[in-house]
Amino acid sequence: MGYFLVHRRGEACYYPVLVTMIGDVILRGTECSNSPLACETSINLIRSLATDFSNYDLKESLHGKYFFEISDANGKTVAQSALFENEDTVFSSIELVIRMIPEAVVDEQLFPHYALNDR
């Protein structure tokens, strides 16, 4: 099982992340408005799309590493994964997200301490 946190970048930029039980960020949502509470909508959208493999797009970075994006019906990216060394690891990570997402909780205990501090 994993959990969602809300990270802060700068003074007023928030975005949700999906974290594995060992603390690795596996998925980052798009930026929310100037409030961490606005990320609830983003988390719900990610949760609704991430269980369907057809919403995933495999990509290759300019540096030859791989990642995936989750997109909505209009093709808008709602979340992007971390970078991976090879395609096999990307597909394993997609399978992990599909398994984790239905039960992933928003970790409210860590919210003020961990999630809102830049890492």
N, CA, C and O of each residue as an XYZ file, in Angstrom:
476
protein
N       0.840     -1.179      0.000
C       0.000      0.000      0.000
C       0.884      1.241      0.000
O       1.985      1.221      0.550
N       0.421      2.285     -0.595
C       1.127      3.555     -0.612
C       0.253      4.643     -0.041
O      -0.836      4.385      0.474
N       0.739      5.857     -0.136
C      -0.025      6.979      0.394
C       0.282      8.233     -0.404
O       1.330      8.355     -1.038
N      -0.664      9.157     -0.353
C      -0.506     10.454     -0.991
C      -0.024     11.477      0.028
O      -0.457     11.485      1.181
N       0.864     12.321     -0.413
C       1.294     13.483      0.348
C       1.121     14.705     -0.547
O       0.987     14.584     -1.764
N       1.127     15.867      0.065
C       1.101     17.097     -0.701
C       2.411     17.825     -0.440
O       2.729     18.160      0.701
N       3.164     18.066     -1.500
C       4.446     18.769     -1.392
C       4.246     20.241     -1.717
O       3.304     20.628     -2.409
N       5.148     21.034     -1.206
C       5.138     22.458     -1.525
C       6.458     22.816     -2.195
O       7.532     22.403     -1.758
N       6.347     23.595     -3.266
C       7.534     24.125     -3.932
C       7.364     25.635     -3.959
O       6.404     26.142     -4.539
N       8.271     26.344     -3.347
C       8.144     27.794     -3.296
C       7.083     28.215     -2.301
O       6.720     27.460     -1.399
N       6.599     29.416     -2.477
C       5.642     29.967     -1.524
C       4.212     29.481     -1.734
O       3.482     29.290     -0.762
N       3.804     29.281     -2.968
C       2.394     28.976     -3.200
C       2.176     27.939     -4.288
O       1.204     28.030     -5.038
N       3.033     26.985     -4.384
C       2.906     25.948     -5.395
C       2.840     24.592     -4.695
O       3.791     24.189     -4.026
N       1.729     23.894     -4.848
C       1.532     22.600     -4.215
C       1.268     21.549     -5.277
O       0.746     21.855     -6.350
N       1.629     20.313     -4.977
C       1.326     19.207     -5.872
C       1.294     17.914     -5.072
O       2.054     17.756     -4.117
N       0.412     16.979     -5.460
C       0.338     15.705     -4.759
C       1.378     14.720     -5.289
O       1.752     14.760     -6.461
N       1.834     13.841     -4.406
C       2.727     12.760     -4.803
C       2.207     11.452     -4.220
O       1.609     11.429     -3.145
N       2.443     10.373     -4.943
C       2.134      9.036     -4.463
C       3.450      8.421     -4.018
O       4.411      8.360     -4.784
N       3.482      7.966     -2.772
C       4.705      7.473     -2.155
C       4.534      5.997     -1.810
O       3.485      5.587     -1.313
N       5.565      5.204     -2.073
C       5.531      3.791     -1.702
C       5.749      3.663     -0.198
O       6.113      4.631      0.470
N       5.526      2.472      0.322
C       5.683      2.245      1.762
C       7.126      2.440      2.232
O       7.359      2.675      3.418
N       8.092      2.345      1.322
C       9.488      2.577      1.723
C       9.908      4.029      1.516
O      11.073      4.380      1.705
N       8.948      4.873      1.124
C       9.215      6.302      1.047
C       9.640      6.836     -0.303
O      10.013      8.005     -0.409
N       9.592      6.007     -1.349
C       9.960      6.472     -2.684
C       8.774      7.156     -3.355
O       7.665      6.621     -3.364
N       9.012      8.335     -3.915
C       7.970      9.011     -4.687
C       7.911      8.324     -6.045
O       8.888      8.324     -6.794
N       6.767      7.745     -6.354
C       6.625      7.014     -7.605
C       5.828      7.806     -8.641
O       5.945      7.563     -9.842
N       5.007      8.764     -8.162
C       4.132      9.495     -9.059
C       3.930     10.902     -8.524
O       3.725     11.101     -7.327
N       3.990     11.881     -9.427
C       3.778     13.275     -9.042
C       2.624     13.843     -9.854
O       2.621     13.768    -11.083
N       1.643     14.412     -9.157
C       0.516     15.042     -9.825
C       0.882     16.426    -10.318
O       1.928     16.967     -9.959
N       0.025     16.992    -11.135
C       0.244     18.347    -11.618
C       0.023     19.341    -10.486
O      -0.586     19.018     -9.467
N       0.525     20.545    -10.680
C       0.436     21.567     -9.644
C      -1.008     21.951     -9.370
O      -1.837     22.047    -10.275
N      -1.280     22.167     -8.090
C      -2.601     22.617     -7.656
C      -2.538     24.134     -7.524
O      -1.497     24.746     -7.767
N      -3.640     24.723     -7.145
C      -3.632     26.170     -6.944
C      -2.829     26.508     -5.695
O      -2.056     25.679     -5.215
N      -2.995     27.675     -5.182
C      -2.152     28.142     -4.079
C      -2.536     27.572     -2.721
O      -2.163     28.139     -1.694
N      -3.262     26.481     -2.690
C      -3.680     25.873     -1.434
C      -3.444     24.372     -1.468
O      -3.769     23.723     -2.462
N      -2.884     23.807     -0.401
C      -2.708     22.354     -0.381
C      -4.040     21.614     -0.409
O      -4.102     20.475     -0.873
N      -5.098     22.238      0.076
C      -6.411     21.598      0.060
C      -6.935     21.422     -1.356
O      -7.749     20.533     -1.605
N      -6.484     22.252     -2.287
C      -6.896     22.131     -3.684
C      -6.362     20.845     -4.311
O      -6.865     20.404     -5.344
N      -5.362     20.252     -3.701
C      -4.793     19.021     -4.241
C      -5.728     17.825     -4.069
O      -5.518     16.782     -4.689
N      -6.751     17.965     -3.239
C      -7.709     16.877     -3.071
C      -8.373     16.529     -4.405
O      -8.564     15.353     -4.715
N      -8.720     17.540     -5.185
C      -9.322     17.314     -6.498
C      -8.350     16.585     -7.409
O      -8.738     15.668     -8.133
N      -7.090     16.990     -7.376
C      -6.064     16.349     -8.195
C      -5.875     14.884     -7.785
O      -5.760     14.008     -8.642
N      -5.844     14.627     -6.493
C      -5.696     13.250     -6.009
C      -6.876     12.398     -6.469
O      -6.683     11.265     -6.911
N      -8.085     12.926     -6.372
C      -9.263     12.173     -6.802
C      -9.227     11.880     -8.295
O      -9.626     10.798     -8.727
N      -8.750     12.840     -9.086
C      -8.637     12.624    -10.527
C      -7.597     11.553    -10.832
O      -7.841     10.656    -11.639
N      -6.450     11.648    -10.193
C      -5.407     10.622    -10.390
C      -5.953      9.253    -10.015
O      -5.777      8.285    -10.754
N      -6.610      9.176     -8.873
C      -7.162      7.906     -8.397
C      -8.160      7.329     -9.417
O      -8.182      6.119     -9.642
N      -8.979      8.186    -10.027
C      -9.987      7.696    -10.970
C      -9.376      7.225    -12.290
O      -9.935      6.350    -12.951
N      -8.247      7.788    -12.676
C      -7.629      7.438    -13.961
C      -6.573      6.345    -13.853
O      -6.339      5.621    -14.821
N      -5.944      6.215    -12.715
C      -4.745      5.375    -12.593
C      -5.016      3.878    -12.585
O      -4.072      3.094    -12.687
N      -6.256      3.458    -12.470
C      -6.535      2.027    -12.481
C      -6.730      1.476    -13.887
O      -6.855      0.264    -14.065
N      -6.756      2.354    -14.889
C      -6.978      1.949    -16.278
C      -5.677      2.091    -17.072
O      -5.185      3.197    -17.292
N      -5.138      0.961    -17.493
C      -3.853      0.951    -18.195
C      -3.870      1.815    -19.454
O      -2.825      2.310    -19.875
N      -5.041      2.001    -20.057
C      -5.108      2.791    -21.292
C      -4.836      4.281    -21.047
O      -4.637      5.030    -22.003
N      -4.825      4.716    -19.795
C      -4.532      6.120    -19.478
C      -3.040      6.391    -19.289
O      -2.642      7.524    -19.015
N      -2.227      5.365    -19.434
C      -0.782      5.492    -19.245
C      -0.075      5.657    -20.584
O      -0.417      4.997    -21.565
N       0.910      6.541    -20.612
C       1.736      6.736    -21.803
C       3.197      6.579    -21.404
O       3.681      7.262    -20.501
N       3.890      5.680    -22.079
C       5.322      5.494    -21.859
C       6.075      6.570    -22.622
O       5.783      6.830    -23.789
N       7.052      7.201    -21.959
C       7.840      8.274    -22.569
C       9.322      8.009    -22.339
O       9.704      7.281    -21.423
N      10.148      8.617    -23.191
C      11.594      8.571    -23.009
C      12.102     10.002    -22.847
O      11.759     10.886    -23.632
N      12.928     10.219    -21.813
C      13.459     11.552    -21.562
C      14.578     11.874    -22.546
O      15.042     11.003    -23.282
N      14.998     13.119    -22.549
C      16.102     13.536    -23.417
C      17.413     12.855    -23.041
O      18.350     12.807    -23.838
N      17.468     12.328    -21.816
C      18.690     11.684    -21.329
C      18.628     10.163    -21.439
O      19.470      9.464    -20.875
N      17.630      9.649    -22.165
C      17.539      8.215    -22.395
C      16.925      7.424    -21.262
O      16.998      6.195    -21.272
N      16.325      8.079    -20.287
C      15.634      7.365    -19.215
C      14.147      7.338    -19.548
O      13.676      8.073    -20.416
N      13.427      6.486    -18.851
C      12.030      6.274    -19.168
C      11.137      6.724    -18.018
O      11.541      6.722    -16.855
N       9.911      7.110    -18.373
C       8.913      7.477    -17.386
C       7.544      7.270    -18.010
O       7.431      6.994    -19.205
N       6.508      7.403    -17.198
C       5.160      7.321    -17.733
C       4.350      8.516    -17.273
O       4.646      9.144    -16.256
N       3.324      8.810    -18.048
C       2.374      9.858    -17.704
C       0.986      9.238    -17.654
O       0.690      8.284    -18.374
N       0.148      9.791    -16.802
C      -1.265      9.419    -16.765
C      -2.022     10.615    -17.317
O      -1.842     11.743    -16.859
N      -2.873     10.358    -18.309
C      -3.600     11.434    -18.976
C      -5.104     11.219    -18.885
O      -5.580     10.090    -18.771
N      -5.845     12.329    -18.938
C      -7.304     12.242    -18.926
C      -7.820     12.002    -20.346
O      -7.030     11.848    -21.277
N      -9.130     11.970    -20.510
C      -9.736     11.673    -21.813
C      -9.390     12.700    -22.878
O      -9.433     12.390    -24.069
N      -9.049     13.918    -22.472
C      -8.668     14.970    -23.423
C      -7.173     14.975    -23.728
O      -6.691     15.816    -24.487
N      -6.446     14.037    -23.135
C      -5.010     13.964    -23.371
C      -4.175     14.844    -22.450
O      -2.958     14.925    -22.614
N      -4.803     15.497    -21.494
C      -4.074     16.350    -20.553
C      -3.395     15.481    -19.493
O      -4.028     14.623    -18.878
N      -2.108     15.717    -19.294
C      -1.357     14.965    -18.298
C      -1.781     15.389    -16.898
O      -1.791     16.577    -16.576
N      -2.131     14.403    -16.066
C      -2.530     14.691    -14.688
C      -1.481     14.222    -13.680
O      -1.487     14.653    -12.527
N      -0.572     13.328    -14.123
C       0.495     12.844    -13.245
C       1.637     12.293    -14.083
O       1.443     11.849    -15.215
N       2.827     12.333    -13.506
C       4.026     11.833    -14.179
C       4.854     11.049    -13.176
O       4.937     11.410    -12.002
N       5.457      9.985    -13.646
C       6.268      9.140    -12.765
C       7.675      9.692    -12.589
O       8.069     10.674    -13.217
N       8.403      9.035    -11.726
C       9.837      9.270    -11.602
C      10.513      8.716    -12.853
O       9.863      8.067    -13.673
N      11.811      8.967    -13.005
C      12.575      8.425    -14.132
C      13.087      7.032    -13.790
O      13.432      6.750    -12.643
N      13.134      6.163    -14.802
C      13.593      4.798    -14.637
C      14.644      4.478    -15.690
O      14.663      5.090    -16.758
N      15.502      3.539    -15.398
C      16.604      3.181    -16.290
C      16.152      2.422    -17.532
O      16.756      2.568    -18.595
N      15.092      1.610    -17.416
C      14.681      0.808    -18.563
C      13.163      0.649    -18.594
O      12.472      0.950    -17.621
N      12.667      0.176    -19.719
C      11.226      0.041    -19.917
C      10.613     -0.994    -18.984
O       9.479     -0.824    -18.536
N      11.348     -2.071    -18.684
C      10.811     -3.102    -17.793
C      10.480     -2.528    -16.423
O       9.463     -2.883    -15.826
N      11.334     -1.641    -15.926
C      11.093     -1.023    -14.624
C       9.879     -0.096    -14.695
O       9.123      0.007    -13.730
N       9.692      0.572    -15.817
C       8.521      1.427    -15.994
C       7.246      0.589    -15.910
O       6.307      0.951    -15.200
N       7.213     -0.527    -16.633
C       6.008     -1.356    -16.624
C       5.761     -1.958    -15.238
O       4.610     -2.084    -14.819
N       6.812     -2.327    -14.533
C       6.652     -2.814    -13.156
C       6.085     -1.721    -12.257
O       5.261     -1.991    -11.383
N       6.525     -0.501    -12.476
C       6.046      0.633    -11.679
C       4.591      0.955    -11.992
O       3.827      1.306    -11.093
N       4.205      0.839    -13.249
C       2.797      1.037    -13.618
C       1.932     -0.006    -12.914
O       0.880      0.323    -12.365
N       2.372     -1.251    -12.930
C       1.624     -2.304    -12.240
C       1.524     -2.019    -10.746
O       0.486     -2.270    -10.133
N       2.589     -1.499    -10.165
C       2.579     -1.148     -8.749
C       1.570     -0.031     -8.476
O       0.803     -0.110     -7.517
N       1.567      1.005     -9.312
C       0.621      2.109     -9.133
C      -0.812      1.593     -9.248
O      -1.663      1.947     -8.433
N      -1.082      0.767    -10.245
C      -2.433      0.229    -10.435
C      -2.877     -0.562     -9.207
O      -4.046     -0.503     -8.825
N      -1.960     -1.298     -8.589
C      -2.289     -2.058     -7.369
C      -2.440     -1.154     -6.151
O      -3.318     -1.382     -5.318
N      -1.590     -0.125     -6.038
C      -1.569      0.735     -4.852
C      -2.696      1.760     -4.814
O      -3.229      2.054     -3.744
N      -3.060      2.299     -5.956
C      -3.911      3.486     -6.007
C      -5.283      3.317     -5.350
O      -5.753      4.257     -4.710
N      -5.950      2.157     -5.479
C      -7.276      2.061     -4.860
C      -7.254      2.203     -3.335
O      -8.213      2.700     -2.745
N      -6.176      1.774     -2.706
C      -6.114      1.812     -1.246
C      -5.183      2.891     -0.704
O      -5.013      3.010      0.509
N      -4.586      3.667     -1.583
C      -3.675      4.726     -1.127
C      -4.469      5.777     -0.361
O      -5.510      6.247     -0.820
N      -3.968      6.130      0.796
C      -4.648      7.123      1.630
C      -3.853      8.425      1.608
O      -2.659      8.440      1.311
N      -4.539      9.503      1.926
C      -3.849     10.774      2.107
C      -3.340     10.757      3.540
O      -4.129     10.724      4.485
N      -2.039     10.779      3.696
C      -1.441     10.663      5.022
C      -1.519     12.003      5.736
O      -0.651     12.860      5.572
N      -2.556     12.169      6.518
C      -2.778     13.432      7.206
C      -1.835     13.628      8.379
O      -1.582     14.767      8.772
N      -1.309     12.557      8.948
C      -0.332     12.708     10.036
C       0.951     13.339      9.524
O       1.536     14.200     10.182
N       1.385     12.908      8.350
C       2.623     13.438      7.793
C       2.392     14.753      7.061
O       3.345     15.461      6.736
N       1.139     15.081      6.802
C       0.820     16.250      5.989
C       1.542     17.510      6.462
O       2.259     18.106      5.658
N       1.404     17.950      7.697
C       2.045     19.214      8.062
C       3.562     19.111      8.192
O       4.274     20.079      7.924
N       4.058     17.952      8.598
C       5.491     17.834      8.852
C       6.288     17.536      7.584
O       7.244     18.244      7.266
N       5.903     16.513      6.878
C       6.674     16.021      5.746
C       6.241     16.647      4.424
O       7.073     17.082      3.628
N       4.960     16.684      4.206
C       4.465     17.004      2.874
C       4.625     18.466      2.490
O       4.815     18.770      1.313
N       4.554     19.352      3.426
C       4.582     20.762      3.069
C       5.979     21.364      3.136
O       6.152     22.557      2.887
N       6.952     20.569      3.462
C       8.328     21.071      3.497
C       9.038     20.652      2.219
O       8.896     19.516      1.768
N       9.791     21.555      1.645
C      10.566     21.200      0.448
C      11.569     20.136      0.843
O      12.148     20.186      1.928
N      11.774     19.170     -0.043
C      12.734     18.086      0.248
C      13.935     18.235     -0.630
O      14.863     17.430     -0.548
